[in-house]
Amino acid sequence: MKSLNQYIYPKTLKRNEHGNLELGGCDLVQLAKRHSTPLYVIDEKTIRGVLQEYKSAFSNYKNTRLLYASKACLNMGIAKIVSDEGFGFDTVSGGEIYTVYKAGCDMSKVLFNGNNKSPEEIELALNLGVGRISVDNFHELDLLNKIAQKPVDILLRITPGIECHTHDYIKTGQLESKFGFDMEQIDTAINLILNKYKNLNLKGLHAHIGSQIFEIKVFEDELYILLNEIERIKTKFNIELTEINMGGGIGVKYTEQDEPVSIFDVAQKVISKLKDKNLTLYLEPGRSIISTAGVTLYEIGSSKTVEFNAHKYISIDGGMADNPRPSLYGAKYLAEIANKTENRTVEDVTISGKFCESGDILIEKISLPSPQAGDILCVFNTGAYNYSMASNYNRMKKPEMVLVNNSQSDIIVKRETYDDLISLDVIPKRMDK
């Protein structure tokens, strides 16, 4: 069965009678005029559709706990949707934990993950009652045990040594990784938990092998390693671990060349290996939930044609500060002009951002119908790692985010103002003359 993560466009996208792109029943050109650009737009039906697909895909394994990987995109509006659909949260910072808490979500369904948790973050997680802490290293074992006033349920994050075909920056499960205990360190960690760290209650193992993964076999390999390790630990230490966290990583379709696997196909393989086990399965999808639901709108401004090769650059009013992924690791996107139909004469152009970096290129080459100043460019599949990685580079204001559904649009993140930009700046009094 095909999943929503295997489509480039959001579920409700269409051209309306005015020839404009429409999402969630809202005219994107009108949204751009009303809210200004750059503008993040999230289609609620697409998010809820993917969340429901995950629940359906894993419904045959009743001991499944689904956690949304908050780092992909988190604000209180997104958290409320995710929580309403019955998901918990995989968090990696105090800020993510606090956002989920303020959104009124069930903190017992929250897991705190990360390779260098601060004492302040650990105290916050414990005080707010997060359900699990995934411990990443020996330093954290000792720190958590000292801070905890009573036994806290933990998972051990391990590095299973699995290579997956994705960008080096988003691999996490290979042997050379900053994350998790190496396989030969697991026994030492368990000995410390059993004999020294009395405030730590080990429930299971956690692994995450990377992101934007297009292969089912690597998930099977990961599960095989985790199951074998649980059996080995049972034999050696006479303890029964009852939880297994496979992380996330299922890819999405950014371009026509991408061929992500179906959520349903992954579920079938995983469940077939667990059907005779008495284990609670945790999963942490992020990108595959939110990416396709999001688009970003820009207004086209200046253009430049390089004379010697007739290469044309089209500049937009955003770029690497609101979407750093192309500059960071060569991410590719598709786009359309929201106010122009496809049957017009097209030309090949490069979409460049407005930031003072030669590498601020959003899309290297794309065919668009006669792009001109004032047109609204709609870039697809920007729900994941755009807003969450946005910056104020060049002292730019971060964009607004709106949620669309049933012809209604609601602001879920306000646009920053210039006063917001300087709100934390301080001029030392000694300079005040």
DRENRODREN-549872 format. One record per residue: residue in three letters; z, y, x of N, C-alpha, C, O in turn. Coordinates in pm, whole numbers, plus 50000, padded with zeros to 5 digits. Layout:
N
ALAZYXZYXZYXZYX/...
END
This chain:
433
MET500004988050085500005000050000500005012550089500755013250186/LYS499165022350055499095034550133500285043450102500715044549987/SER500825050050206501975058850191501545073350206500475076250259/LEU502395082450159502085096650170502005101350314501305110950344/ASN502715094550406502635098350547501265095450607500975099650719/GLN500425088250534499075084950582498015094650532496825092550553/TYR498455105350466497545115850419497765128550500498875131250544/ILE496705136350519496825148950590497375159750499498155168350542/TYR496965159450373497255170550282498425167450190498645155750156/PRO499185177650148500275175350053499745170049921498575171549887/LYS500635163749848500285156649726499625165549620498745160949548/THR500025178149610499575186749500498495196749542498135205449463/LEU497985195649664496995205449713495685204449636495185193449612/LYS495125215849598493805216149535493225230149546493915239549584/ARG491925231349513491285244449499491335248349351490995240249265/ASN491755260349322491835264449183490535271249138489555271749212/GLU490555276249017489325281948958488885294649030487745299049013/HIS489775300749110489405312649186488855309249324488495318149401/GLY488785296349354488315292149486489385292749593489095291049711/ASN490635295149553491745295949647492485282649654492535275249557/LEU493065279849770493925268149781495185270249699495735281249691/GLU495625259349638496795259549552497715248049591497245237049619/LEU499005250549593499975240149627501155241149532501705251949510/GLY501535229749475502625229849379502365238849260503295244249200/GLY501085240549226500705249249116500735264049151500555272449062/CYS500955267449279501025281449322499825284849409499495277549502/ASP499175295849379498025300749456498525305349593499345314449602/LEU498025299049700498525302149834498135316149879498885322349955/VAL496995321049835496595334749871497565344749808497975354449872/GLN497935342349684498895351149617500285350049680501005359949691/LEU500665337849721501945336349791501975344349920502975350749952/ALA500865343949993500785351450119500925366450095501575373450171/LYS500305371249988500405385549955501835389249914502335399949950/ARG502465380549838503795383449785504875382749892505785391049896/HIS504755372849979505835370350077505495374750218506355374250305/SER504255378950243503775382350376503585369550460503955358650417/THR503025371150576502745359950665503275363150805503485374850836/PRO503485353150889503385338750864504375334450757505435340450739/LEU504005323850686504825318950577504815303750576503755297550569/TYR505995297750583506115283350565506185280250415506945286450341/VAL505365270550372505375266450232505615251350226504925243750293/ILE506585247250145506955233150133506705228449991507155234749895/ASP505985217349977505675211449847506765201449809506905190949872/GLU507545204849707508685196449669508255182549624508925172749655/LYS507135181549552506695168449504506375159049620506625147049612/THR505815164449727505485155949841506745150949910506835139149944/ILE507725159849931508985155249993509635144349908509975133549958/ARG509805147249781510475137449695509665124549687510225113649679/GLY508335125849690507495113949686507715104749804507795092649788/VAL507835110549925508065102250044509475096350042509665084750076/LEU510455104350004511825099149993511875087249899512555077249927/GLN511175088249788511145077349691510375065249744510725053849714/GLU509345067649824508625056449886509525048649979509495036349979/TYR510335055550059511275048550148512245040150067512515028650103/LYS512775045749961513725038049878513055025849817513635015049813/SER511825027649771511095016449711510745005849816510894993849791/ALA510295010349932509855001050037510994992050083510774980250112/PHE512214997450091513354989850142514294985050030515414980750057/SER513814985749906514664981949793515014967149792516024963149733/ASN514184958849856514454944549858515534940649959515954929049964/TYR515984950350038517114947850127518224957350086518234969050123/LYS519154952050009520154960349942521094967450040521644977950006/ASN521264961950158522184968150255521474978350343521724978950464/THR520594986250285519874996550359520515010050334520795013750220/ARG520755017550442521265031150434520215040450495519935039650615/LEU519645049350414518595058250459519165071950494519835078250412/LEU518895076250616519375089050666518175097650705517255092950772/TYR518165110150663517105119450699517395125350837518485130550860/ALA516425124550928516585130251062516475145451053515365150951049/SER517615152051049517685166351018516905175051115516425185751077/LYS516765170751240516095178951340514665182151302514105192051351/ALA514035174151216512645176551178512495189751104511555197251128/CYS513425192551014513425205150938514665205250851514805196750763/LEU515545214650874516775214950795517155229150757517215238050841/ASN517415231150629518115242750576518815237650451518655226050414/MET519565245950386520355240950273519495236450156519865227150084/GLY518345242950136517445238750029516865224950053516825216649962/ILE516425222450176515895209150210517005198750200516795187650150/ALA518195202350248519325192950243519645188950099519965177450072/LYS519555198550008519865195649867518865185749810519255176549737/ILE517575187349840516555177949791516815163949846516805154149772/VAL517045163149976517275150250042518505143349984518485131349955/SER519575150949966520805145349911520615140949766521125130449725/ASP519885148949687519635145349548518925131849535519105124749437/GLU518105128449636517365115849633518175104249691517665093149705/GLY519435106749723520325095949766520375093349915521015083849958/PHE519695101649995519705099850139520945105950202521535115350148/GLY521335100450317522295106850404521555114550511520365117450497/PHE522265117950621521675126450723522015121350864523155117950893/ASP521005121050947521185119351091521215133351151520235140651144/THR522355137151209522515150551265522705149851416523175139751469/VAL522335160551485522425160551631523105173051686523055175551806/SER523755180751598524445192851646525475197151543525445192751428/GLY526385205751588527345211551496526665219751387527115219851272/GLY525585226551423524855234651326524255226351214524285230351098/GLU523695214751249523145206051147524255200451058524105199750936/ILE525355196451119526485191251041526985201850943527225198850826/TYR527135214150990527665224850907526705228350794527135231250682/THR525395228150822524395231050718524485220850605524485224450488/VAL524555208150642524655197450542525945198850461525955197150339/TYR527035202050529528325204050463528255215550363528705214150249/LYS527695226850404527625238650317526675236450200526805243150097/ALA525725227250215524825223950104525485214750003524885211549900/GLY526715210550029527455202349934527125187549939527325180449841/CYS526615182850053526205168750064527405159750095528445164450141/ASP527245146950068528285136950091528415134450242527535128350302/MET529495139150301529645138250447529865123950495529665121050613/SER530285115050405530445101050445529095094650475529025084150539/LYS528005100950429526655095950456526015102750577524805101750596/VAL526815109550656526295116850773526625109250900527755104750920/LEU525635107950987525815102251121525615113351223524675121251212/PHE526505113851322526395123851429525885116951554526515107751607/ASN524735121551601524005115551711523845126151821524055137951795/GLY523465122151942523205131852049523785127552181524765120152186/ASN523185132352289523545127552423524585136152495525045132352603/ASN524955147652439525965155952506526735164152403526675176452402/LYS527445157152316528225163752212529385171352274530085166152361/SER529575183552231530665191652284531975188152213531945182852102/PRO533125191152275534405189052205534465196452071534985191151973/GLU533925208552067533925216251943533115209151834533535208651719/GLU531955203751872531125196651774531805183851726531755180651607/ILE532425176651817533125164351779534265167451683534445160451583/GLU535035177851713536125181751624535605185651486536195181951384/LEU534495193051481533895196751353533485184351275533765183151156/ALA532815174951343532365162651277533545154851219533475149951107/LEU534615153751295535785146351248536485153651134536905147451036/ASN536615166851146537295174651042536535174550910537135175050803/LEU535205174050918534385174150796534125160150744533495158550639/GLY534585149950815534545136250763533205129250772532825121850681/VAL532455131450882531195124250895531475109150899532495104750950/GLY530545101450844530775087150827530665078950954531385069050970/ARG529775082851044529565075451167529285085051282528675095651263/ILE529735081151402529345088151524528645078051613529205067551644/SER527425081251653526685072551744526985077251886526565088051927/VAL527705068951960528165072752094527085069552196526505058652195/ASP526825079152283525655078652369525955074652514525065070052584/ASN527205076452559527485074552702528995073052725529795074652633/PHE529365069852850530775067352883531615079952870532755079352824/HIS531075091252910531805103952897532205106252752533335110352724/GLU531285103652661531565105952520532585096052465533415099852382/LEU532535083552509533565073852466534965079252494535835079052408/ASP535155084152615536465089152657536825101752579537955103252533/LEU535865110952565536115123652496536455121452349537415127252297/LEU535665113052282535895110352140537245103752118537965107152024/ASN537585094352203538875087552188540035097352202541035096052131/LYS539915107052292540985116852312541095126452194542205130352155/ILE539965130352137539975140252029540395134151896541085140451816/ALA539965121751872540245115251743541745112851725542415107951815/GLN542255116451608543665114351578543915100851512545055096351501/LYS542845094451470542945081351407541635074051435540675080351478/PRO541565060851411540345053251441539125059051370539165061951251/VAL538055060551446536805065851393535715055151409535625048651513/ASP534895053551306533835043551309532665048451395532175059551376/ILE532235040051488531175044051579530085033151589530305021451558/LEU528925037651634527865028751680527665031451828527935042451875/LEU527205021551901526785023652039525275025552040524535016951993/ARG524825036952094523385038752108522935032352239523475035252346/ILE521945023752228521455016652346519995020052372519265024352283/THR519585017852496518195019952535517525006352548517764999252646/PRO516695002452450516184988752447515064985852547514684974252564/GLY514524996252614513474993852712512114991252652511344983252705/ILE511814998052542510534996152473509655008452492510085019652464/GLU508435006452539507455017152552506605017652426506135007352378/CYS506415029552371505505031152257504455041552293504715050552374/HIS503295040352235502165048952270502275062452199501645064652096/THR503075071252256503225084752203503425094052321503425089552435/HIS503595106952295503725116452405505035114152481506055110652421/ASP505005116052612506175113452695507405121152648508525116252660/TYR507205133152594508345141352552509055135952430510205139452405/ILE508385127352352509015122252231509225107152236509415100652133/LYS509205101552358509645087752378511145087952406511625096752478/THR511875078552349513325078152374513845064152403514995062852447/GLY513065053752381513585040152393513245033252522513675021952545/GLN512465039852609512065033552734513235033252833514235040152814/LEU513085025152938514175023553034514565036753099515755039353119/GLU513595045053131513855058053194514035068453084513075075253046/SER515245069653033515505078652922516895084852937517805078652992/LYS517045097252889518355103752895519285098652785520475101552788/PHE518755091152689519535087152572520115073152587519445064052635/GLY521365071352546521925058152524522405050552646522125054252760/PHE523145039752618523615030652722522475021452763521785015852677/ASP522255019952893521325009852940521864996052903523064994352882/MET520964986352895521374973052849522484967052934523374960352882/GLU522454969453066523464963653154524804971053144525794966653203/GLN524854982453071526104989853055526864986252927527994990552907/ILE526234978552841526814975952709528144968552720529104972152651/ASP528234958352804529464950452813530624958852863531754957452815/THR530364967652959531424976453009531934985552899533134987652885/ALA531004990952820531384999752709532234992252607533224997652558/ILE531844980052574532594972252475533984968652527534964969052452/ASN534074965252653535384962352713536314974452703537504973052673/LEU535774986252727536574998452717537045000852574538195004652551/ILE536154998552478536505000452337537584990652294538504994352221/LEU537464978152337538404967652295539764968952363540794965752304/ASN539774973652488540994972952567541634986452601542794986952640/LYS540884997252585541405010352627541345020752517542325027852493/TYR540205021852451539995032752355540365028052213539515023252138/LYS541625029652179542155024152053541745032351930541895027751817/ASN541215044351951540795052551838539315050651802538775057851718/LEU538675040851865537255038551840537065024851774537505014651827/ASN536415024951659536165012651584534665009651587533895015851514/LEU534255000151670532834997251688532294989351570532764978351539/LYS531284995251503530694988951384529334982451413528954972851345/GLY528604987551513527264982051535526524988951647527104996251727/LEU525214986451652524344991751757523285000951698522864999451583/HIS522855010451779521885020551738520825021751847521145022351965/ALA519565022051806518475024551900517425033151830517255032451709/HIS516745041251908515625049351856514575049551966514865053652079/ILE513365045151934512375042852040511355053952056510515053252146/GLY511405064151972510485075251989510035080851856510595077851751/SER508995089151863508525096251745507005095751739506345093751841/GLN506465097751620505015097451597504435084151645503475083751722/ILE505055073051597504665059551638503675053751537503895054551416/PHE502595047851588501535042351504501465027051509500515021051460/GLU502465020651570502425006051588503614999451517504755003651535/ILE503334989351438504434982051372505154973051473506364971051463/LYS504414967751569504994957751659506184963251738507124955851765/VAL506154976051774507284981351852508564981451769509654979851824/PHE508454983151639509634982251553510134967851546511344965551543/GLU509214958251542509604944051544510304940651675511304933551677/ASP509754945851786510364943351917511764949351925512694943151976/GLU511904961451873513204968051873514224959951794515344957751840/LEU513824955451677514734947751592515124934651659516274930351652/TYR514154928151724514414915651795515494917651902516414909651915/ILE515374928451978516344931352084517724934152024518734929052074/LEU517784942251919519064945551857519754933251799520964931451817/LEU518994924751730519584912551672520084903051779521164897251766/ASN519304901351884519724892651995521004897952060521894890352097/GLU521064911052074522224917052139523474915352053524564913052106/ILE523344916451924524484914451834524994900151843526194897751842/GLU524064890451850524464876451865525134874052000526124866752008/ARG524604880052104525184878352238526594884152243527504878052300/ILE526774895952182528094902352179529094893952100530254892852137/LYS528634888151992529504879451911529994867551993531174863951989/THR529074861552066529424849852148530374853552261531354846452286/LYS530094864652328530874868252447532224874352412533224871252476/PHE532264883052311533484890752282534204886252154535294890952123/ASN533584877152082534154872251956534404883551857535424883851788/ILE533454892951851533534903651751532244903451668531164900651718/GLU532404906551540531294905951445530824920251415531444927351336/LEU529734924351479529154937351447528364936051317527634926351297/THR528514946051230527934944751096526864955151065526304955150956/GLU526574964151161525614974951134524574975951245524854973851363/ILE523364979151202522254980451296521444992751256521004993951141/ASN521255001851350520525014251324519255014151407519305014151530/MET518105013951339516805013351408516195026951435515095027851488/GLY516905037751399516355051051420515185053651326515135048351215/GLY514265061951370513085065251290511835063951373511715054951455/GLY510885073151352509725073551441508385070951377507365072651444/ILE508335066751250507035064151187506185076851187506655087451147/GLY504935075551233504075087151251503445092251123503565086051017/VAL502775103751135502055109851023500625113051068500305112551186/LYS499795116450971498375118950996498115133951010497985141050910/TYR498045138651134497725152651158496215155351153495785165751105/THR495425145751204493975147251207493335134351157494005124251136/GLU492025134851137491305123051088491375111451187491205099951148/GLN491605114351314491665103751416492985096151412493075084951463/ASP494005102051354495315095551349495325084551244494815086251133/GLU495925073151279496005061851187497445056751181497755046251238/PRO498315064051112499715059751104499885047251018499075044250930/VAL500945039951047501245027950970501875031750837502435042650823/SER501795022850740502385025050609503885022350613504335012850677/ILE504645030650545506075028450530506345014650470507275007750510/PHE505515010750374505704997850307505444986150402506134976050394/ASP504474987550491504174976750587505304975150688505684963950722/VAL505854986350735506984985650827508174979050758508834970350816/ALA508444983050635509564977350561509434962250544510404954950561/GLN508224957650512507994943350492508334935450618508964924950611/LYS507894940550733508174933650859509664933550892510214923250932/VAL510304944950873511734945950906512564937150814513424929650860/ILE512304938050684513094930250587512924915250610513884907650594/SER511724911050648511504896750672512374891450785512714879550787/LYS512744900050879513584895850991515074896550957515904890651027/LEU515404903850850516814906050817517304898550694518494898650664/LYS516394892050623516744886450491517874876250497518584874450398/ASP518044869550611519124859650622520334865050697521254857650729/LYS520334878150724521424884150801522364891750707521954896950604/ASN523604892250745524594899950670524874912950743525994915550788/LEU523834921150755523924933550832523544945450745522664944450659/THR524204956750768523794969350706522754975850797522994977950916/LEU521604979150738520504985150813520485000150789520435004750675/TYR520525007850899520355022350893518955026050944518475020351042/LEU518325035550877517045040950921517125056050920517845061850838/GLU516405062551011516485077051027515095083751028514725089751129/PRO514345082850921513035089650918513195104750908514095109650840/GLY512335112050976512375126650969510995132350948510665137250840/ARG510165131751053508805137051046508035131350928507355138650856/SER508135118050907507345111650803507765115850663507035113550567/ILE508945122150649509405127050520508905141250492508465144250382/ILE508995149950593508805164250568507465169750617507015180150568/SER506825163050714505675169250779504535172350684504075183750677/THR504075162350610502925164150522503215173950409502295180050355/ALA504475175550374504855184450264504675199150301504635207650212/GLY504585202250429504575216250471503225221350516502465214250581/VAL502935233950481501785241150536502305254550585503365259250543/THR501545260850675501875274350721500695283550694499555280250725/LEU500995295050637499965304950606500025316250708501095321350741/TYR498845320250757498705331450849497615340850797496705336650725/GLU497715353450835496605362550810495785363950937496335366151045/ILE494475362650923493575364351037493425379151069493285387450979/GLY493445382251198493305396151242492085397951330490955397251283/SER492325400451457491235403651549490465391151590490925379851569/SER489285393251647488485382251700487815386851830487695398751856/LYS487405376951909486735379952036485735369052064486035357252050/THR484535372952105483515363352147483295364752296482965375652345/VAL483475353852370483225353752514481725353252535481065343752491/GLU481175363152601479725364852605478985353352676477925349152630/PHE479535348352787478735338852866478585325252799477645317952829/ASN479515321852707479375308852640479475309852487479525299652417/ALA479515322052436479565324652291480775318052224480735315152105/HIS481845315852301483075309952247483845320652172484155331152228/LYS484155318052046484795328151961486275324851939486625313751900/TYR487115334751965488545333751940488885341651814488485353151798/ILE489635335351725490145341851605491665342751618492325332551639/SER492225354751607493665356451624494375357151489493865362951393/ILE495545351051484496375351151364497665358851391497955362451506/ASP498435361351286499655369351302500885361051333502015365451309/GLY500695349251385501785340751430501315333051552500455337751627/GLY501895321151573501475312951686502615304951744503355298351670/MET502775305651875503685296451944505155298751911505965289851937/ALA505545310051856506945311951819507285305051688508425300551669/ASP506325304051597506595297051471506075282751472506435274851385/ASN505235279251570504775265451590504525263151738503395264951785/PRO505555259051814505385257051958504755243851997504485241652115/ARG504495234851902504065221351935502725220652011502625212852106/PRO501705228351974500455227752052500665231852198500075225852288/SER501495242052222501735246552358502625236852435502445235152556/LEU503575230552366504515221552432503865208252471503995203852585/TYR503155201952376502595188852409501245186152344500935174852307/GLY500455196652329499075194752288498885189552147497895182752119/ALA499825192552058499695187851919498455193751853498075205151880/LYS497825185851768496585190051703496805191251552497575183751492/TYR496095201051493496225203751349494855205951286493875209051354/LEU494825204251155493665208251075494045220350991495215222450958/ALA493045228450956493295240550880492095243850792490975239250818/GLU492335251850690491275257350605491575271950577492725276150585/ILE490555279550543490785293150496491095292250348490295287350269/ALA492255297050311492745295050174491915302350070491875298149955/ASN491245313150110490515321250013489005319550021488255327549964/LYS488535309050090487095306850101486775292150078487415283350135/THR485785289649993485395275849965484635269950083484115277150168/GLU484595256650086484035249550200482505250450210481955247650316/ASN481825254150103480345253550105479695265750169478475267050165/ARG480485274550229479915285950299479465281750438479815270950486/THR478675290450502478245287950639479465287650730480315296650725/VAL479565277350813480725275950900480365279251044479205278951083/GLU481405282551122481215284751266482385278551340483495277451287/ASP482125274651464483165268651547483965279651617483405288251684/VAL485285279151599486145289351656487385282951715487695271351687/THR488095290551796489415286851845490435296151780490255308351779/ILE491515290351726492555298251661493635301351764494295292351816/SER493795314051794494785318151893495905325951827495705332751726/GLY497115324951886498255332351836498295346351895497445350151975/LYS499315353951855499415367851895500415370152008500715381652042/PHE500935359352067501975360652166501395362552306500265358452334/CYS502175368652392501685372252526501715360352620502415360552722/GLU500965350152587500805338152668499375333252650498895331952538/SER498685330452761497325324852751497335311252682496345307352620/GLY498455304152691498555291052630498885291352481499075280852420/ASP498945303252424499265304352281498005301752198497435310952139/ILE497595289152196496435284752119496915274952013497495264552046/LEU496675278051888497135269351780496195257651757496625246151746/ILE494885260651748493875250051730492725253051825492125263751820/GLU492425243351912491445245652020490055248251966489435258352003/LYS489535239651880488215241751822488225236451680488665225251654/ILE487725244551589487675240551449486525247851381486205259151416/SER485905241151283484815247351207485395253351079486025246450998/LEU485165266451062485685273650946484595282450886483705286950958/PRO484645284850756483625293150692483815308050721484665314650661/SER483025313250813482955327550848484315334650845484515343550763/PRO485245330850933486575337150930486505351950965485835356051060/GLN487205359850885487205374350904488625379750890489505373150834/ALA488825391850941490125398450928490525399450782489725403350696/GLY491765395750754492275396150618492245382750548492935380950448/ASP491465373150600491475359750542492835353150565493555356450660/ILE493175343750478494435336250490494125322250542493435314550476/LEU494655319150658494475305950717495625296950676496795300850687/CYS495305285050628496305275150589496255263550687495255256450693/VAL497325261550763497415250650860498255239450798499365241950748/PHE497735227250801498365215950732499335208350822499275209050945/ASN500225201050755501155191950823502075199350920502275195151034/THR502635210350873503535218150958504985217450910505815225550952/GLY505295207850824506665206950773507675202850878508835206850871/ALA507255194850976508185189751078508035197251209506915199551256/TYR509155200951267509215206751402508455219851417508035223151528/ASN508255227251310507725240851319508885250551296509305257551388/TYR509385250951173510555259251145511725255451236512405264251289/SER511965242651256513155238351332513065241951480514095242851547/MET511855243951533511685247551674511265262151692510965266351803/ALA511245269851584510795283751591511735292151677512925289251689/SER511185302651737511955311551823511625326051792510755329151710/ASN512355334951859512105349351847511345354651968511495366252005/TYR510535346152029509785350452148508995363152117508425364652008/ASN508965372252214508365385552196509085393652088508535403252034/ARG510325389652059511125396251956510405396451822510395406551750/MET509795385251791509165383551661510185378651559511085370951592/LYS510045383051435510895378351326510465364351284509275361551271/LYS511435355551263511085342051215510585342851072511055351150994/PRO509625334051036509005334750904509935330950790510985324850810/GLU509525334650671510155330350548509675316250515508625311850561/MET510485309050433510065296050383510235295750232511275299550179/VAL509185291250163509265289950017509015275549977508255268250040/LEU509675271649870509525258349811508715259849683509025268249599/VAL507655251649669506815252749549506875239749470506915228749526/ASN506865241349336506895229849247506625234649104507235244249057/ASN505715227849036505435230848895505155245648872505695251748779/SER504315251448958503875265448948504985275648972504845287348939/GLN506075271049030507185280149062507405280249212507325269749277/SER507685291949267507995293049409509385299249426509735308749358/ASP510155293649518511505298349544511705300149694511325291449773/ILE512285311249733512605313449874513785304449912514825304849846/ILE513615296350017514745288350065515185292650205516265288650251/VAL514375300650273514795307350397514205321450393512995323050382/LYS515055331450402514575345250400513885348850532514225343450638/ARG512925358050525512305363150646513305371650723514035379650664/GLU513335369950853514215378150934513745392750934512565395750913/THR514675401550956514375415750966514605420251111515165412951192/TYR514155432451141514405437751275515905439351299516385437651412/ASP516655442751195518105443551211518715429951240519685429051315/ASP518135419351183518605405751217518405403151366519255397251432/LEU517265407751419516945405251559517965411451654518275405751759/ILE518505423151617519435429851708520895428051666521795433851726/SER521125420051562522465419051504523505413451601524695416351587/LEU523075405651698524015399851794523975406751929524715403052020/ASP523115416751944523025424252069524235433352085524725438951987/VAL524705434852209525855443452239525545451852361525205446552467/ILE525665464952348525565473952464526985476052518527845480852444/PRO527235472552644528585474352699529055488852684528275498252701/LYS530345490552653530885503852630530765512652754530655524852743/ARG530795506452872530725514452995529355521353008529205530953084/MET528345516252931527025522552936526855533252828525835540052822/ASP527885534552743527795543952632528245557752679529435560852682/LYS527275565852715527575579152768527135589952671527305601752698/
END
